[in-house]
Amino acid sequence: MEYNESPSMEQKRYVAAVCPEYRSRMAALSENVGQADEMVSCDGCIHWNNGRCVIFDEVLTGIDQT
């Protein structure tokens, strides 16, 4: 069985900030909620499914780490 380490909170926040597919759950539910008040993280994205996202690894590995 393959073990995959869970992404850190910092990784989820950074990936969400640069992800082209990020969509806030709160914004999807209500137009009255200001996104500035919300902490951007994969945890708050409509695509984050029980700790899994189709493009999370792609976005994370595509980040320039220089």
PQR file of N, CA, C, O and H, with PARSE charges and radii, in Angstrom:
ATOM      1  N   MET A   1       0.833  -1.180   0.000 -0.4000 1.5000
ATOM      2  CA  MET A   1       0.000   0.000   0.000 -0.0000 2.0000
ATOM      3  C   MET A   1       0.877   1.243   0.000  0.5500 1.7000
ATOM      4  O   MET A   1       1.820   1.347   0.785 -0.5500 1.4000
ATOM      5  N   GLU A   2       0.571   2.161  -0.862 -0.4000 1.5000
ATOM      6  CA  GLU A   2       1.353   3.387  -0.988 -0.0000 2.0000
ATOM      7  C   GLU A   2       0.915   4.399   0.065  0.5500 1.7000
ATOM      8  O   GLU A   2      -0.280   4.593   0.289 -0.5500 1.4000
ATOM      9  H   GLU A   2      -0.194   2.077  -1.499  0.4000 1.0000
ATOM     10  N   TYR A   3       1.893   5.044   0.713 -0.4000 1.5000
ATOM     11  CA  TYR A   3       1.601   6.058   1.726 -0.0000 2.0000
ATOM     12  C   TYR A   3       1.836   7.437   1.136  0.5500 1.7000
ATOM     13  O   TYR A   3       2.924   7.738   0.646 -0.5500 1.4000
ATOM     14  H   TYR A   3       2.863   4.886   0.531  0.4000 1.0000
ATOM     15  N   ASN A   4       0.828   8.254   1.185 -0.4000 1.5000
ATOM     16  CA  ASN A   4       0.946   9.633   0.718 -0.0000 2.0000
ATOM     17  C   ASN A   4       0.811  10.558   1.907  0.5500 1.7000
ATOM     18  O   ASN A   4      -0.192  10.522   2.620 -0.5500 1.4000
ATOM     19  H   ASN A   4      -0.057   8.010   1.583  0.4000 1.0000
ATOM     20  N   GLU A   5       1.820  11.388   2.123 -0.4000 1.5000
ATOM     21  CA  GLU A   5       1.777  12.343   3.220 -0.0000 2.0000
ATOM     22  C   GLU A   5       0.751  13.426   2.910  0.5500 1.7000
ATOM     23  O   GLU A   5       0.662  13.904   1.780 -0.5500 1.4000
ATOM     24  H   GLU A   5       2.635  11.417   1.544  0.4000 1.0000
ATOM     25  N   SER A   6      -0.010  13.801   3.903 -0.4000 1.5000
ATOM     26  CA  SER A   6      -1.001  14.857   3.725 -0.0000 2.0000
ATOM     27  C   SER A   6      -0.293  16.184   3.494  0.5500 1.7000
ATOM     28  O   SER A   6       0.745  16.447   4.100 -0.5500 1.4000
ATOM     29  H   SER A   6       0.062  13.412   4.822  0.4000 1.0000
ATOM     30  N   PRO A   7      -0.843  17.018   2.627 -0.5600 1.5000
ATOM     31  CA  PRO A   7      -0.229  18.323   2.395  0.2800 2.0000
ATOM     32  C   PRO A   7      -0.337  19.197   3.639  0.5500 1.7000
ATOM     33  O   PRO A   7      -1.306  19.110   4.393 -0.5500 1.4000
ATOM     34  N   SER A   8       0.669  20.035   3.838 -0.4000 1.5000
ATOM     35  CA  SER A   8       0.662  20.940   4.987 -0.0000 2.0000
ATOM     36  C   SER A   8      -0.305  22.087   4.738  0.5500 1.7000
ATOM     37  O   SER A   8      -0.714  22.330   3.603 -0.5500 1.4000
ATOM     38  H   SER A   8       1.456  20.105   3.226  0.4000 1.0000
ATOM     39  N   MET A   9      -0.667  22.786   5.800 -0.4000 1.5000
ATOM     40  CA  MET A   9      -1.556  23.942   5.690 -0.0000 2.0000
ATOM     41  C   MET A   9      -0.913  25.009   4.800  0.5500 1.7000
ATOM     42  O   MET A   9      -1.603  25.659   4.014 -0.5500 1.4000
ATOM     43  H   MET A   9      -0.335  22.588   6.723  0.4000 1.0000
ATOM     44  N   GLU A  10       0.404  25.190   4.921 -0.4000 1.5000
ATOM     45  CA  GLU A  10       1.095  26.176   4.092 -0.0000 2.0000
ATOM     46  C   GLU A  10       1.015  25.815   2.616  0.5500 1.7000
ATOM     47  O   GLU A  10       0.804  26.683   1.769 -0.5500 1.4000
ATOM     48  H   GLU A  10       0.964  24.662   5.559  0.4000 1.0000
ATOM     49  N   GLN A  11       1.185  24.527   2.309 -0.4000 1.5000
ATOM     50  CA  GLN A  11       1.081  24.077   0.921 -0.0000 2.0000
ATOM     51  C   GLN A  11      -0.324  24.325   0.381  0.5500 1.7000
ATOM     52  O   GLN A  11      -0.485  24.807  -0.739 -0.5500 1.4000
ATOM     53  H   GLN A  11       1.356  23.821   2.997  0.4000 1.0000
ATOM     54  N   LYS A  12      -1.336  23.995   1.176 -0.4000 1.5000
ATOM     55  CA  LYS A  12      -2.720  24.172   0.728 -0.0000 2.0000
ATOM     56  C   LYS A  12      -3.056  25.646   0.533  0.5500 1.7000
ATOM     57  O   LYS A  12      -3.796  25.993  -0.387 -0.5500 1.4000
ATOM     58  H   LYS A  12      -1.205  23.603   2.087  0.4000 1.0000
ATOM     59  N   ARG A  13      -2.528  26.508   1.377 -0.4000 1.5000
ATOM     60  CA  ARG A  13      -2.791  27.940   1.234 -0.0000 2.0000
ATOM     61  C   ARG A  13      -2.091  28.497  -0.006  0.5500 1.7000
ATOM     62  O   ARG A  13      -2.677  29.283  -0.750 -0.5500 1.4000
ATOM     63  H   ARG A  13      -1.926  26.226   2.125  0.4000 1.0000
ATOM     64  N   TYR A  14      -0.840  28.091  -0.227 -0.4000 1.5000
ATOM     65  CA  TYR A  14      -0.105  28.614  -1.373 -0.0000 2.0000
ATOM     66  C   TYR A  14      -0.675  28.088  -2.685  0.5500 1.7000
ATOM     67  O   TYR A  14      -0.847  28.850  -3.637 -0.5500 1.4000
ATOM     68  H   TYR A  14      -0.364  27.453   0.377  0.4000 1.0000
ATOM     69  N   VAL A  15      -0.965  26.802  -2.740 -0.4000 1.5000
ATOM     70  CA  VAL A  15      -1.532  26.221  -3.960 -0.0000 2.0000
ATOM     71  C   VAL A  15      -2.859  26.892  -4.287  0.5500 1.7000
ATOM     72  O   VAL A  15      -3.116  27.221  -5.445 -0.5500 1.4000
ATOM     73  H   VAL A  15      -0.825  26.183  -1.967  0.4000 1.0000
ATOM     74  N   ALA A  16      -3.700  27.097  -3.288 -0.4000 1.5000
ATOM     75  CA  ALA A  16      -4.993  27.758  -3.519 -0.0000 2.0000
ATOM     76  C   ALA A  16      -4.803  29.169  -4.058  0.5500 1.7000
ATOM     77  O   ALA A  16      -5.579  29.626  -4.898 -0.5500 1.4000
ATOM     78  H   ALA A  16      -3.492  26.829  -2.347  0.4000 1.0000
ATOM     79  N   ALA A  17      -3.772  29.860  -3.578 -0.4000 1.5000
ATOM     80  CA  ALA A  17      -3.529  31.239  -4.007 -0.0000 2.0000
ATOM     81  C   ALA A  17      -3.123  31.326  -5.475  0.5500 1.7000
ATOM     82  O   ALA A  17      -3.393  32.334  -6.128 -0.5500 1.4000
ATOM     83  H   ALA A  17      -3.142  29.489  -2.896  0.4000 1.0000
ATOM     84  N   VAL A  18      -2.480  30.287  -6.003 -0.4000 1.5000
ATOM     85  CA  VAL A  18      -2.004  30.332  -7.389 -0.0000 2.0000
ATOM     86  C   VAL A  18      -2.781  29.406  -8.327  0.5500 1.7000
ATOM     87  O   VAL A  18      -2.543  29.414  -9.535 -0.5500 1.4000
ATOM     88  H   VAL A  18      -2.261  29.468  -5.473  0.4000 1.0000
ATOM     89  N   CYS A  19      -3.692  28.620  -7.795 -0.4000 1.5000
ATOM     90  CA  CYS A  19      -4.419  27.625  -8.592 -0.0000 2.0000
ATOM     91  C   CYS A  19      -5.423  28.289  -9.537  0.5500 1.7000
ATOM     92  O   CYS A  19      -6.245  29.096  -9.104 -0.5500 1.4000
ATOM     93  H   CYS A  19      -3.885  28.613  -6.813  0.4000 1.0000
ATOM     94  N   PRO A  20      -5.356  27.950 -10.825 -0.5600 1.5000
ATOM     95  CA  PRO A  20      -6.299  28.535 -11.785  0.2800 2.0000
ATOM     96  C   PRO A  20      -7.724  28.003 -11.624  0.5500 1.7000
ATOM     97  O   PRO A  20      -8.666  28.608 -12.135 -0.5500 1.4000
ATOM     98  N   GLU A  21      -7.891  26.890 -10.926 -0.4000 1.5000
ATOM     99  CA  GLU A  21      -9.213  26.280 -10.753 -0.0000 2.0000
ATOM    100  C   GLU A  21      -9.821  26.535  -9.379  0.5500 1.7000
ATOM    101  O   GLU A  21     -10.908  26.037  -9.089 -0.5500 1.4000
ATOM    102  H   GLU A  21      -7.126  26.399 -10.511  0.4000 1.0000
ATOM    103  N   TYR A  22      -9.135  27.308  -8.521 -0.4000 1.5000
ATOM    104  CA  TYR A  22      -9.654  27.550  -7.168 -0.0000 2.0000
ATOM    105  C   TYR A  22     -11.002  28.251  -7.222  0.5500 1.7000
ATOM    106  O   TYR A  22     -11.171  29.254  -7.916 -0.5500 1.4000
ATOM    107  H   TYR A  22      -8.252  27.712  -8.757  0.4000 1.0000
ATOM    108  N   ARG A  23     -11.954  27.708  -6.481 -0.4000 1.5000
ATOM    109  CA  ARG A  23     -13.290  28.311  -6.366 -0.0000 2.0000
ATOM    110  C   ARG A  23     -13.746  28.118  -4.929  0.5500 1.7000
ATOM    111  O   ARG A  23     -13.914  26.990  -4.465 -0.5500 1.4000
ATOM    112  H   ARG A  23     -11.817  26.894  -5.917  0.4000 1.0000
ATOM    113  N   SER A  24     -13.942  29.208  -4.241 -0.4000 1.5000
ATOM    114  CA  SER A  24     -14.329  29.184  -2.841 -0.0000 2.0000
ATOM    115  C   SER A  24     -15.704  28.557  -2.650  0.5500 1.7000
ATOM    116  O   SER A  24     -16.644  28.881  -3.375 -0.5500 1.4000
ATOM    117  H   SER A  24     -13.805  30.125  -4.618  0.4000 1.0000
ATOM    118  N   ARG A  25     -15.820  27.662  -1.678 -0.4000 1.5000
ATOM    119  CA  ARG A  25     -17.123  27.084  -1.343 -0.0000 2.0000
ATOM    120  C   ARG A  25     -18.080  28.168  -0.880  0.5500 1.7000
ATOM    121  O   ARG A  25     -19.255  28.163  -1.247 -0.5500 1.4000
ATOM    122  H   ARG A  25     -15.056  27.399  -1.089  0.4000 1.0000
ATOM    123  N   MET A  26     -17.580  29.097  -0.075 -0.4000 1.5000
ATOM    124  CA  MET A  26     -18.427  30.165   0.457 -0.0000 2.0000
ATOM    125  C   MET A  26     -18.942  31.057  -0.668  0.5500 1.7000
ATOM    126  O   MET A  26     -20.113  31.436  -0.665 -0.5500 1.4000
ATOM    127  H   MET A  26     -16.626  29.101   0.224  0.4000 1.0000
ATOM    128  N   ALA A  27     -18.093  31.393  -1.619 -0.4000 1.5000
ATOM    129  CA  ALA A  27     -18.521  32.228  -2.743 -0.0000 2.0000
ATOM    130  C   ALA A  27     -19.524  31.482  -3.614  0.5500 1.7000
ATOM    131  O   ALA A  27     -20.436  32.086  -4.178 -0.5500 1.4000
ATOM    132  H   ALA A  27     -17.142  31.084  -1.621  0.4000 1.0000
ATOM    133  N   ALA A  28     -19.353  30.181  -3.719 -0.4000 1.5000
ATOM    134  CA  ALA A  28     -20.282  29.380  -4.517 -0.0000 2.0000
ATOM    135  C   ALA A  28     -21.658  29.313  -3.858  0.5500 1.7000
ATOM    136  O   ALA A  28     -22.673  29.188  -4.543 -0.5500 1.4000
ATOM    137  H   ALA A  28     -18.613  29.690  -3.260  0.4000 1.0000
ATOM    138  N   LEU A  29     -21.690  29.396  -2.536 -0.4000 1.5000
ATOM    139  CA  LEU A  29     -22.954  29.309  -1.806 -0.0000 2.0000
ATOM    140  C   LEU A  29     -23.655  30.650  -1.652  0.5500 1.7000
ATOM    141  O   LEU A  29     -24.880  30.711  -1.559 -0.5500 1.4000
ATOM    142  H   LEU A  29     -20.865  29.497  -1.979  0.4000 1.0000
ATOM    143  N   SER A  30     -22.872  31.725  -1.626 -0.4000 1.5000
ATOM    144  CA  SER A  30     -23.476  33.029  -1.362 -0.0000 2.0000
ATOM    145  C   SER A  30     -22.699  34.136  -2.043  0.5500 1.7000
ATOM    146  O   SER A  30     -21.472  34.188  -1.961 -0.5500 1.4000
ATOM    147  H   SER A  30     -21.876  31.675  -1.702  0.4000 1.0000
ATOM    148  N   GLU A  31     -23.406  35.005  -2.705 -0.4000 1.5000
ATOM    149  CA  GLU A  31     -22.770  36.162  -3.330 -0.0000 2.0000
ATOM    150  C   GLU A  31     -22.502  37.261  -2.303  0.5500 1.7000
ATOM    151  O   GLU A  31     -21.785  38.215  -2.601 -0.5500 1.4000
ATOM    152  H   GLU A  31     -24.403  34.963  -2.771  0.4000 1.0000
ATOM    153  N   ASN A  32     -23.067  37.142  -1.098 -0.4000 1.5000
ATOM    154  CA  ASN A  32     -22.927  38.162  -0.068 -0.0000 2.0000
ATOM    155  C   ASN A  32     -21.657  38.021   0.760  0.5500 1.7000
ATOM    156  O   ASN A  32     -21.316  38.929   1.518 -0.5500 1.4000
ATOM    157  H   ASN A  32     -23.650  36.366  -0.856  0.4000 1.0000
ATOM    158  N   VAL A  33     -20.961  36.918   0.633 -0.4000 1.5000
ATOM    159  CA  VAL A  33     -19.764  36.686   1.422 -0.0000 2.0000
ATOM    160  C   VAL A  33     -18.566  37.278   0.694  0.5500 1.7000
ATOM    161  O   VAL A  33     -18.324  36.958  -0.470 -0.5500 1.4000
ATOM    162  H   VAL A  33     -21.238  36.180   0.018  0.4000 1.0000
ATOM    163  N   GLY A  34     -17.825  38.131   1.370 -0.4000 1.5000
ATOM    164  CA  GLY A  34     -16.636  38.730   0.774 -0.0000 2.0000
ATOM    165  C   GLY A  34     -15.463  37.780   0.845  0.5500 1.7000
ATOM    166  O   GLY A  34     -15.157  37.248   1.912 -0.5500 1.4000
ATOM    167  H   GLY A  34     -18.022  38.390   2.315  0.4000 1.0000
ATOM    168  N   GLN A  35     -14.807  37.561  -0.272 -0.4000 1.5000
ATOM    169  CA  GLN A  35     -13.671  36.649  -0.282 -0.0000 2.0000
ATOM    170  C   GLN A  35     -12.483  37.216   0.475  0.5500 1.7000
ATOM    171  O   GLN A  35     -11.615  36.451   0.896 -0.5500 1.4000
ATOM    172  H   GLN A  35     -15.055  37.994  -1.138  0.4000 1.0000
ATOM    173  N   ALA A  36     -12.411  38.516   0.661 -0.4000 1.5000
ATOM    174  CA  ALA A  36     -11.309  39.116   1.399 -0.0000 2.0000
ATOM    175  C   ALA A  36     -11.330  38.670   2.858  0.5500 1.7000
ATOM    176  O   ALA A  36     -10.286  38.631   3.508 -0.5500 1.4000
ATOM    177  H   ALA A  36     -13.116  39.137   0.319  0.4000 1.0000
ATOM    178  N   ASP A  37     -12.512  38.331   3.378 -0.4000 1.5000
ATOM    179  CA  ASP A  37     -12.642  37.896   4.762 -0.0000 2.0000
ATOM    180  C   ASP A  37     -12.285  36.424   4.945  0.5500 1.7000
ATOM    181  O   ASP A  37     -12.139  35.958   6.075 -0.5500 1.4000
ATOM    182  H   ASP A  37     -13.361  38.362   2.851  0.4000 1.0000
ATOM    183  N   GLU A  38     -12.150  35.714   3.879 -0.4000 1.5000
ATOM    184  CA  GLU A  38     -11.930  34.275   3.922 -0.0000 2.0000
ATOM    185  C   GLU A  38     -10.455  33.958   3.704  0.5500 1.7000
ATOM    186  O   GLU A  38      -9.809  34.550   2.839 -0.5500 1.4000
ATOM    187  H   GLU A  38     -12.270  36.093   2.961  0.4000 1.0000
ATOM    188  N   MET A  39      -9.918  33.012   4.501 -0.4000 1.5000
ATOM    189  CA  MET A  39      -8.559  32.557   4.286 -0.0000 2.0000
ATOM    190  C   MET A  39      -8.566  31.620   3.078  0.5500 1.7000
ATOM    191  O   MET A  39      -9.300  30.632   3.066 -0.5500 1.4000
ATOM    192  H   MET A  39     -10.443  32.532   5.204  0.4000 1.0000
ATOM    193  N   VAL A  40      -7.772  31.916   2.085 -0.4000 1.5000
ATOM    194  CA  VAL A  40      -7.707  31.092   0.881 -0.0000 2.0000
ATOM    195  C   VAL A  40      -6.883  29.846   1.190  0.5500 1.7000
ATOM    196  O   VAL A  40      -5.722  29.937   1.590 -0.5500 1.4000
ATOM    197  H   VAL A  40      -7.175  32.719   2.095  0.4000 1.0000
ATOM    198  N   SER A  41      -7.496  28.695   1.000 -0.4000 1.5000
ATOM    199  CA  SER A  41      -6.843  27.411   1.231 -0.0000 2.0000
ATOM    200  C   SER A  41      -7.589  26.354   0.424  0.5500 1.7000
ATOM    201  O   SER A  41      -8.773  26.511   0.126 -0.5500 1.4000
ATOM    202  H   SER A  41      -8.439  28.622   0.675  0.4000 1.0000
ATOM    203  N   CYS A  42      -6.898  25.293   0.077 -0.4000 1.5000
ATOM    204  CA  CYS A  42      -7.556  24.190  -0.623 -0.0000 2.0000
ATOM    205  C   CYS A  42      -8.722  23.639   0.188  0.5500 1.7000
ATOM    206  O   CYS A  42      -9.688  23.129  -0.379 -0.5500 1.4000
ATOM    207  H   CYS A  42      -5.936  25.165   0.319  0.4000 1.0000
ATOM    208  N   ASP A  43      -8.635  23.740   1.516 -0.4000 1.5000
ATOM    209  CA  ASP A  43      -9.723  23.253   2.364 -0.0000 2.0000
ATOM    210  C   ASP A  43     -11.036  23.963   2.070  0.5500 1.7000
ATOM    211  O   ASP A  43     -12.104  23.396   2.299 -0.5500 1.4000
ATOM    212  H   ASP A  43      -7.850  24.154   1.976  0.4000 1.0000
ATOM    213  N   GLY A  44     -10.978  25.190   1.567 -0.4000 1.5000
ATOM    214  CA  GLY A  44     -12.184  25.955   1.283 -0.0000 2.0000
ATOM    215  C   GLY A  44     -12.609  25.920  -0.173  0.5500 1.7000
ATOM    216  O   GLY A  44     -13.522  26.645  -0.569 -0.5500 1.4000
ATOM    217  H   GLY A  44     -10.110  25.651   1.381  0.4000 1.0000
ATOM    218  N   CYS A  45     -11.963  25.089  -0.973 -0.4000 1.5000
ATOM    219  CA  CYS A  45     -12.242  25.024  -2.411 -0.0000 2.0000
ATOM    220  C   CYS A  45     -13.295  23.960  -2.724  0.5500 1.7000
ATOM    221  O   CYS A  45     -13.324  22.898  -2.102 -0.5500 1.4000
ATOM    222  H   CYS A  45     -11.221  24.500  -0.651  0.4000 1.0000
ATOM    223  N   ILE A  46     -14.148  24.256  -3.684 -0.4000 1.5000
ATOM    224  CA  ILE A  46     -15.182  23.291  -4.070 -0.0000 2.0000
ATOM    225  C   ILE A  46     -14.588  22.029  -4.695  0.5500 1.7000
ATOM    226  O   ILE A  46     -15.262  21.000  -4.751 -0.5500 1.4000
ATOM    227  H   ILE A  46     -14.125  25.119  -4.189  0.4000 1.0000
ATOM    228  N   HIS A  47     -13.345  22.086  -5.164 -0.4000 1.5000
ATOM    229  CA  HIS A  47     -12.709  20.931  -5.798 -0.0000 2.0000
ATOM    230  C   HIS A  47     -11.972  20.035  -4.804  0.5500 1.7000
ATOM    231  O   HIS A  47     -11.547  18.937  -5.162 -0.5500 1.4000
ATOM    232  H   HIS A  47     -12.797  22.922  -5.119  0.4000 1.0000
ATOM    233  N   TRP A  48     -11.816  20.491  -3.560 -0.4000 1.5000
ATOM    234  CA  TRP A  48     -11.102  19.719  -2.536 -0.0000 2.0000
ATOM    235  C   TRP A  48     -12.058  18.671  -1.994  0.5500 1.7000
ATOM    236  O   TRP A  48     -12.996  19.000  -1.267 -0.5500 1.4000
ATOM    237  H   TRP A  48     -12.161  21.384  -3.269  0.4000 1.0000
ATOM    238  N   ASN A  49     -11.832  17.430  -2.337 -0.4000 1.5000
ATOM    239  CA  ASN A  49     -12.749  16.338  -2.018 -0.0000 2.0000
ATOM    240  C   ASN A  49     -12.099  15.391  -1.012  0.5500 1.7000
ATOM    241  O   ASN A  49     -11.336  14.503  -1.393 -0.5500 1.4000
ATOM    242  H   ASN A  49     -11.071  17.163  -2.928  0.4000 1.0000
ATOM    243  N   ASN A  50     -12.402  15.580   0.264 -0.4000 1.5000
ATOM    244  CA  ASN A  50     -11.838  14.731   1.324 -0.0000 2.0000
ATOM    245  C   ASN A  50     -10.315  14.646   1.250  0.5500 1.7000
ATOM    246  O   ASN A  50      -9.737  13.567   1.377 -0.5500 1.4000
ATOM    247  H   ASN A  50     -13.022  16.301   0.573  0.4000 1.0000
ATOM    248  N   GLY A  51      -9.682  15.781   1.046 -0.4000 1.5000
ATOM    249  CA  GLY A  51      -8.226  15.813   1.004 -0.0000 2.0000
ATOM    250  C   GLY A  51      -7.636  15.438  -0.331  0.5500 1.7000
ATOM    251  O   GLY A  51      -6.427  15.228  -0.438 -0.5500 1.4000
ATOM    252  H   GLY A  51     -10.151  16.657   0.943  0.4000 1.0000
ATOM    253  N   ARG A  52      -8.465  15.349  -1.351 -0.4000 1.5000
ATOM    254  CA  ARG A  52      -7.974  15.002  -2.681 -0.0000 2.0000
ATOM    255  C   ARG A  52      -8.390  16.056  -3.689  0.5500 1.7000
ATOM    256  O   ARG A  52      -9.511  16.563  -3.649 -0.5500 1.4000
ATOM    257  H   ARG A  52      -9.446  15.520  -1.264  0.4000 1.0000
ATOM    258  N   CYS A  53      -7.485  16.378  -4.586 -0.4000 1.5000
ATOM    259  CA  CYS A  53      -7.764  17.310  -5.673 -0.0000 2.0000
ATOM    260  C   CYS A  53      -7.024  16.811  -6.909  0.5500 1.7000
ATOM    261  O   CYS A  53      -5.865  16.405  -6.828 -0.5500 1.4000
ATOM    262  H   CYS A  53      -6.574  15.966  -4.619  0.4000 1.0000
ATOM    263  N   VAL A  54      -7.687  16.844  -8.027 -0.4000 1.5000
ATOM    264  CA  VAL A  54      -7.114  16.312  -9.261 -0.0000 2.0000
ATOM    265  C   VAL A  54      -5.833  17.049  -9.660  0.5500 1.7000
ATOM    266  O   VAL A  54      -4.890  16.425 -10.147 -0.5500 1.4000
ATOM    267  H   VAL A  54      -8.629  17.174  -8.093  0.4000 1.0000
ATOM    268  N   ILE A  55      -5.791  18.369  -9.459 -0.4000 1.5000
ATOM    269  CA  ILE A  55      -4.635  19.128  -9.944 -0.0000 2.0000
ATOM    270  C   ILE A  55      -3.721  19.641  -8.839  0.5500 1.7000
ATOM    271  O   ILE A  55      -2.785  20.385  -9.133 -0.5500 1.4000
ATOM    272  H   ILE A  55      -6.558  18.876  -9.064  0.4000 1.0000
ATOM    273  N   PHE A  56      -3.950  19.277  -7.581 -0.4000 1.5000
ATOM    274  CA  PHE A  56      -3.121  19.773  -6.476 -0.0000 2.0000
ATOM    275  C   PHE A  56      -1.640  19.506  -6.722  0.5500 1.7000
ATOM    276  O   PHE A  56      -0.829  20.431  -6.668 -0.5500 1.4000
ATOM    277  H   PHE A  56      -4.710  18.673  -7.341  0.4000 1.0000
ATOM    278  N   ASP A  57      -1.277  18.249  -6.992 -0.4000 1.5000
ATOM    279  CA  ASP A  57       0.131  17.899  -7.199 -0.0000 2.0000
ATOM    280  C   ASP A  57       0.719  18.626  -8.397  0.5500 1.7000
ATOM    281  O   ASP A  57       1.872  19.058  -8.364 -0.5500 1.4000
ATOM    282  H   ASP A  57      -1.936  17.498  -7.036  0.4000 1.0000
ATOM    283  N   GLU A  58      -0.067  18.760  -9.449 -0.4000 1.5000
ATOM    284  CA  GLU A  58       0.395  19.461 -10.652 -0.0000 2.0000
ATOM    285  C   GLU A  58       0.706  20.923 -10.342  0.5500 1.7000
ATOM    286  O   GLU A  58       1.741  21.444 -10.758 -0.5500 1.4000
ATOM    287  H   GLU A  58      -1.003  18.409  -9.476  0.4000 1.0000
ATOM    288  N   VAL A  59      -0.188  21.579  -9.615 -0.4000 1.5000
ATOM    289  CA  VAL A  59       0.022  22.983  -9.259 -0.0000 2.0000
ATOM    290  C   VAL A  59       1.204  23.104  -8.305  0.5500 1.7000
ATOM    291  O   VAL A  59       2.039  23.993  -8.473 -0.5500 1.4000
ATOM    292  H   VAL A  59      -1.029  21.156  -9.278  0.4000 1.0000
ATOM    293  N   LEU A  60       1.289  22.224  -7.303 -0.4000 1.5000
ATOM    294  CA  LEU A  60       2.369  22.278  -6.323 -0.0000 2.0000
ATOM    295  C   LEU A  60       3.725  22.075  -6.978  0.5500 1.7000
ATOM    296  O   LEU A  60       4.671  22.799  -6.665 -0.5500 1.4000
ATOM    297  H   LEU A  60       0.610  21.503  -7.166  0.4000 1.0000
ATOM    298  N   THR A  61       3.844  21.107  -7.881 -0.4000 1.5000
ATOM    299  CA  THR A  61       5.131  20.857  -8.529 -0.0000 2.0000
ATOM    300  C   THR A  61       5.460  21.916  -9.570  0.5500 1.7000
ATOM    301  O   THR A  61       6.620  22.064  -9.953 -0.5500 1.4000
ATOM    302  H   THR A  61       3.076  20.519  -8.135  0.4000 1.0000
ATOM    303  N   GLY A  62       4.456  22.653 -10.033 -0.4000 1.5000
ATOM    304  CA  GLY A  62       4.686  23.708 -11.012 -0.0000 2.0000
ATOM    305  C   GLY A  62       5.127  25.025 -10.408  0.5500 1.7000
ATOM    306  O   GLY A  62       5.462  25.961 -11.135 -0.5500 1.4000
ATOM    307  H   GLY A  62       3.513  22.532  -9.722  0.4000 1.0000
ATOM    308  N   ILE A  63       5.131  25.110  -9.071 -0.4000 1.5000
ATOM    309  CA  ILE A  63       5.536  26.339  -8.395 -0.0000 2.0000
ATOM    310  C   ILE A  63       7.043  26.496  -8.512  0.5500 1.7000
ATOM    311  O   ILE A  63       7.795  25.565  -8.225 -0.5500 1.4000
ATOM    312  H   ILE A  63       4.858  24.349  -8.481  0.4000 1.0000
ATOM    313  N   ASP A  64       7.476  27.662  -8.930 -0.4000 1.5000
ATOM    314  CA  ASP A  64       8.904  27.956  -9.047 -0.0000 2.0000
ATOM    315  C   ASP A  64       9.502  28.044  -7.651  0.5500 1.7000
ATOM    316  O   ASP A  64       9.130  28.918  -6.869 -0.5500 1.4000
ATOM    317  H   ASP A  64       6.865  28.418  -9.164  0.4000 1.0000
ATOM    318  N   GLN A  65      10.421  27.148  -7.337 -0.4000 1.5000
ATOM    319  CA  GLN A  65      11.002  27.098  -5.996 -0.0000 2.0000
ATOM    320  C   GLN A  65      12.419  27.648  -5.958  0.5500 1.7000
ATOM    321  O   GLN A  65      13.229  27.229  -5.131 -0.5500 1.4000
ATOM    322  H   GLN A  65      10.723  26.437  -7.972  0.4000 1.0000
ATOM    323  N   THR A  66      12.719  28.579  -6.845 -0.4000 1.5000
ATOM    324  CA  THR A  66      14.067  29.154  -6.855 -0.0000 2.0000
ATOM    325  C   THR A  66      14.169  30.316  -5.921  0.5500 1.7000
ATOM    326  O   THR A  66      15.234  30.921  -5.803 -0.5500 1.4000
ATOM    327  H   THR A  66      12.062  28.919  -7.517  0.4000 1.0000
TER
END
